[in-house]
Amino acid sequence: MTTQDGLQQQVDRLDSLVARDGAFMRLHADGEGGALYGNQSGYLRFGIEVLRAALRPSITAGQHRRIQVDADYLFGAESDFVDYTPYLVESAPKREQPTEPRGYGLGWLMFAGICILVALAAIGATTVWKWIF
């Protein structure tokens, strides 16, 4: 038996333990974000459906796999998103790029050069001022 088969058997076992009847979830959105509301059965059923979807082959190929979660029976008309269809999006992890010490960019060098020129101009202006007066 493969790991995939063992996981599928466990998900099937959980599926048989948690009834669909009475399970509900609601997705509500407002100006500050969204919230997921539900009862215990709804959360458990949603978790089972996510596990089941994770074991299912994806419906799209490429860099980001898109896997539909069969949870339409959980989200009813009371949700803010009536036609909400949850998906799992599986993507390859981004590789961490090694960070190299940053050197001084051209902008900083120009800024430093201008500061030095202003300082030299001030010293020169002070010297000339003293000669004249």
N, C-alpha and C positions, 0 to 999 in steps of 0.2 A: 504494500500500500504506500502510495506517495504522500508527501506532506500535503499536497493539494487535496487529495482524497480524504485524508484525515480531517483537514479543516472543513471540508464540505460536509462531512458527517456530523461534526460538532455544530455547524450552523443549522443543519437540518434538525438536530436534536433540540437546539434552542428554539427553532421555529415551531416545533411541536409543543413546547412548554408554555409559550406566550400566545394567548388567543388574539385574533385580529378584532373580534367583536369588542366594542367599547374603547378601542385604542384611537386616540386622536392627537393631532398636532396642528398648531396654528402659527403661521408666520406673519408677524405684524411689523410694519415699518412706520417710523415717524421722522421728524426732522433731525433727531440725534442718532439715528441708526435703526437697527432692526432687533427683534427679539423672537425667540422660538418658545412657544407655549405648548404645553401638553400634559397628559397624565402619565403615570408610571408605565402603563401598558404602551402608550404612544412612544415614549422614549425608548423602551425596550424593543418595540417593533421597528422603530427607525434604525436602531443599532443593528438589528438582525438584517434589515434590508441593505444597510451599508456594507456589512460583512459579506452578504450574498453578492452584491455588486462587485466588491473587490475581488472575488473569486471568478467572476464572469469575464469572458474576453471583451476587449474594448470594441466600441462601434466605430472608432476612427483610429487611423494609424498616424504615424509621424512622431514629432517631438512630444506632443501632448496627447495622451490617450484620453478619450472621453467615454465614461461608462455611466449609463443611465441607472439610477436607483429606482426600483419599483416601489414607490411610496405614495402613489396617487390616492390610495384609499385612506391615507392618514391626513392629508391636507384637504380640508373642505372649503366650502364657499365662504366661510367666515374669515379665511386668510386674506391678507391684503393682496396677495398674488394668487389669484384664482387658478390660473393655468400654470402654476409653479411645478416644474419637473426638476427634481434635484439630480445633479450629476456629480460623479467623482472625476476629477481631472488629475490624471497621473502624469507627472513630468519628470524628466531626468533632473537630478540635483545639479545645481550650478557648481562648477568647480571653483574652489577658492583660489584666487590668483594671489601668488605671493606678493606681499607689499614690499616695494623697494623704497629706500629712503628717498624722499623728495628733495631734489636740488632746488636751487633758487631759480625761479622762472624769470623770463625776460622782463616782466612787469616789475618785479621786485628790484632787479638790477637797474632799471630805468629810474625807479623811485629813489634808490640809493644815490645814483649819479646826480639827479636833480637836487637832492638834499646837500650833497657835497658842493655842487656849483653855487647854491644859494649861500652856504656857509662861507665859501671863498669870496663871493661877491660882497657879503657883509663885512668880511675882514678887509677886503680891498677898499670898500667905501669908507670904512672907519679910518684907514690909513690915509686916504686922500683927504678926508675931512680934517684930520689932524695937521696935515701939511698946509692946507689952505688957512686954517684958523689957528 
